[in-house]
């Protein structure tokens, strides 16, 4: 049970890491798009 819980924790941590890694560029792109649209007045 202990090893199972530890494995679950590690897997969960890795998935969170991946999610953050994928979310950062899209969040930055979204902010850039918002900034551009505010500049052009759209």
C-alpha positions in Angstrom: 0.0 0.0 0.0 2.8 2.4 0.9 4.6 1.9 -2.4 1.4 2.2 -4.3 0.7 5.6 -2.7 4.2 6.7 -3.4 3.9 5.7 -7.0 0.6 7.6 -7.3 2.2 10.7 -5.8 5.1 10.6 -8.2 2.8 10.0 -11.2 0.5 12.9 -10.1 3.5 15.2 -9.7 4.8 14.4 -13.1 1.4 15.0 -14.7 1.1 18.3 -12.9 4.5 19.2 -14.2 3.5 18.3 -17.7 0.2 20.3 -17.4 2.1 23.4 -16.2 4.6 23.0 -19.0 1.9 22.9 -21.6 -0.2 25.6 -20.1 2.5 28.3 -19.8 3.1 28.8 -23.6 -0.6 28.9 -24.4 -1.2 31.4 -21.5 1.5 33.6 -22.8 0.2 33.4 -26.3 -3.3 34.3 -25.0 -1.9 37.3 -23.2 0.0 38.4 -26.3 -3.2 38.1 -28.4 -5.1 40.2 -25.8 -2.4 42.8 -25.8 -2.4 43.0 -29.6 -6.1 43.3 -29.8 -6.1 46.1 -27.2 -3.5 47.9 -29.3 -5.5 47.6 -32.5 -8.7 48.6 -30.7 -10.6 45.4 -31.6 
